[in-house]
Amino acid sequence: MGLFDRFAERASQFVSGAWFFALCLLLVLVWVPSLPLFSSIDTWQLVINTATTIVTFLLVALLQNSQWRGSEATNRKLNAIANGLADTMDSLADVMAAQAPAGHRERMREQADNLRQTVGLERSISSGGNNHGAGSVETQRRLSSKR
């Protein structure tokens, strides 16, 4: 994980806690009675508006990074589960080879292939297709060698 990702993760953990909310509340409570320190009410309002806009802008970027990484982790886990399910379907088709009609075996293999292709499409959409696992070239070679 890169430096920015580590920073974004720590910032996300901090801003989602009660201490950050207390800090924001304290900022507002300090700002409200500070009106006499400013020459006009417009300047007084501009200070809080500028501060909150800057904080919001930065937090959106950090939280978006954390959300994206969480989504990618979920996709990798789901892809691994789907790949395991497809492997199980292949193994089950092999076990049933002597017991089930050929059409049923072939249908299970087709379903396993369909599952792998669907997962491969998801992987290529979500992460540019550069991860190994379900839907990868290695998986396709392995599928070919099983037949």
C-alpha positions in Angstrom: 0.0 0.0 0.0 1.4 3.4 -1.0 2.1 6.4 1.2 -1.1 8.2 0.2 -3.2 5.0 0.7 -1.8 4.6 4.2 -2.5 8.3 5.0 -6.0 8.0 3.6 -6.7 4.9 5.7 -5.5 6.6 8.9 -7.4 9.8 8.1 -10.6 7.8 7.3 -10.3 6.0 10.7 -9.8 9.4 12.5 -12.6 11.3 10.8 -15.1 8.4 11.4 -14.5 8.6 15.2 -16.2 10.5 17.9 -13.0 12.6 18.5 -13.2 14.2 15.1 -16.9 15.1 15.6 -15.9 16.6 19.0 -13.1 18.6 17.3 -15.6 19.9 14.7 -18.1 20.9 17.4 -15.3 22.6 19.3 -14.3 24.6 16.2 -17.9 25.9 15.8 -18.1 26.7 19.5 -14.9 28.7 19.3 -16.0 30.4 16.1 -19.4 31.6 17.4 -18.2 33.9 20.1 -15.3 35.2 18.0 -17.5 37.8 16.2 -16.0 40.8 18.1 -12.5 39.9 16.8 -13.6 40.5 13.1 -14.3 43.9 11.5 -17.6 42.7 10.0 -20.1 39.9 10.1 -19.2 39.1 6.5 -15.6 38.4 7.4 -16.7 36.4 10.4 -18.9 34.2 8.2 -16.2 33.9 5.5 -13.8 32.4 8.0 -16.0 29.5 8.9 -17.2 29.0 5.3 -13.7 28.8 4.0 -12.5 26.5 6.8 -15.4 24.1 6.3 -15.1 24.1 2.5 -11.4 23.3 2.7 -11.9 20.5 5.2 -14.8 19.1 3.2 -12.9 19.1 -0.1 -9.9 17.3 1.4 -12.0 14.7 3.3 -14.0 13.8 0.2 -10.7 13.0 -1.6 -9.4 10.9 1.3 -12.7 9.1 1.9 -13.2 8.3 -1.8 -9.8 6.6 -1.8 -10.7 4.5 1.2 -14.1 3.6 -0.3 -12.5 2.6 -3.6 -9.9 0.3 -1.9 -12.7 -1.3 0.2 -14.7 -1.9 -3.0 -11.7 -3.5 -4.7 -11.1 -5.7 -1.6 -14.7 -6.9 -1.7 -14.4 -7.6 -5.4 -11.3 -9.7 -4.9 -13.0 -11.7 -2.1 -16.1 -12.3 -4.2 -14.0 -13.4 -7.2 -12.1 -15.8 -5.0 -15.3 -17.3 -3.7 -16.7 -17.6 -7.3 -13.5 -19.2 -8.5 -13.7 -21.7 -5.6 -17.3 -22.5 -6.5 -16.4 -23.0 -10.1 -13.6 -25.4 -9.1 -16.0 -27.2 -6.9 -18.5 -27.5 -9.8 -15.7 -28.9 -12.0 -14.7 -31.4 -9.3 -18.3 -32.4 -8.8 -18.7 -32.9 -12.5 -15.7 -35.2 -12.5 -17.0 -37.2 -9.5 -20.4 -37.6 -11.2 -18.8 -38.7 -14.4 -19.6 -42.4 -13.8 -22.9 -41.7 -12.1 -24.7 -39.0 -14.1 -25.7 -38.7 -17.8 -23.1 -36.9 -20.0 -25.5 -34.1 -20.6 -25.7 -33.3 -16.9 -21.9 -33.3 -16.6 -21.6 -31.0 -19.6 -24.2 -28.6 -18.2 -22.2 -28.4 -14.9 -19.0 -27.7 -16.8 -20.8 -25.0 -18.9 -22.1 -23.4 -15.7 -18.6 -23.4 -14.2 -17.2 -21.9 -17.4 -20.0 -19.3 -17.4 -19.2 -18.4 -13.7 -15.5 -18.0 -14.5 -16.2 -15.9 -17.5 -18.6 -13.7 -15.6 -16.0 -13.3 -12.8 -13.4 -12.5 -15.4 -15.5 -9.8 -16.9 -16.1 -8.3 -13.4 -12.4 -8.4 -12.7 -11.5 -6.7 -16.0 -14.1 -4.0 -15.4 -13.2 -3.3 -11.8 -9.5 -3.3 -12.0 -8.3 -3.3 -15.5 -7.8 -7.0 -15.7 -4.3 -7.0 -14.2 -5.0 -9.3 -11.3 -4.5 -13.0 -11.3 -7.2 -15.4 -10.2 -10.7 -16.0 -11.6 -10.9 -15.1 -15.2 -7.2 -14.8 -15.7 -5.1 -16.5 -18.4 -3.8 -19.0 -15.8 -7.3 -20.0 -14.9 -8.3 -20.4 -18.5 -5.2 -22.6 -19.2 -6.1 -24.7 -16.2 -9.6 -25.1 -17.4 -8.4 -26.2 -20.8 -6.0 -28.7 -19.3 -8.8 -30.3 -17.3 -10.7 -31.2 -20.4 
